[in-house]
């Protein structure tokens, strides 16, 4: 399957769906410029997700990617949650605040949200991508029958095989260099931590589906390299973090260029799942800590702490997700960033 031709793309370049950062304006700009734009909708409810899809559709007639989280619902443990809040209390106290009395499961997984599934069937973004796991194969079939290309992320060959058996159209190979949450189906399982290049090589040889490379890719030369390994396209997120259409706030944008924030590190302390984040007060506090409650329950505390700190001008508790290529982040309009990457890709002999 030539998914680039099927989607009518000019460039084999996908903008990663970054929940909380990617916007309808960003997604539409990338799609209009010949790539594949994306919305990170894993943290949105049905109404908000529908509104973002419709806003994007009002800005582009081209396909774009609507991404959803397929994690297992949280396993609640009142004791560990209370202990976590107690451990965080001194950090809240720095800002004259107290932690929440209790934590909540702030996101509903797509796998347990039939209303979200029905909404996507109605709205037909063109591409639907799945992170952290897979819904019922009947849902994947339904999404495809509604006219959507369905992608699923994988961090290992086993996960890619599961995605293939479930009926997806292509697999996003998420290497260890990627910013944001690791797409592991089971966050408690051993992580092979394969690099993007190693994972792409393994998946291209091991599955019969198109492979999209993701993780640490910032330039057209990076795109050319992974396509030389057999990937049909490259997905870049950090490359678009500082674009004018990004929802990243001033503190996040400043951290992208601060030497003390680099290199980004993996942490579970902010959200409850391994995620690559710029170094800050939160990652320092969370280093080596055990007893982290399940995702996304932990994230309820993380967001609350960031909120009270940010209100007093301290941005060091933010979920500043970024990949290992962050030092090469560009600023400008999303379409211009895409055009530069495409020019570099062509210069590498791929266009």
Secondary structure, DSSP 8 states (H G I E B T S, - for coil): --HHHHHT-SSSEEE---TTT--HHHHHHHHHTTSB-EEE-TT--HHHHHHHHHHHHTT-SS-EEEEEE--------HHHHHHHHHHHHHHHHTTT----SS----S--GGG-HHHHHHHHHH--EEEEEESS---HHHHHHHHHTT-EEEEEESSHHHHHHHHHHT-SEEEEE-TT-SEE---SSTTS------HHHHHHHHHHH-SSEEEEESS--SHHHHHHHHHTT-SEEEESGGGTTBTT----HHHHHHHH-GGG-S-EEESTTTSS-EEE---HHHHHHTT------TTHHHHHHHHHHHHHHTTT--TTS--B--TTGGG---B-HHHHHHHHHHHHHHTT--
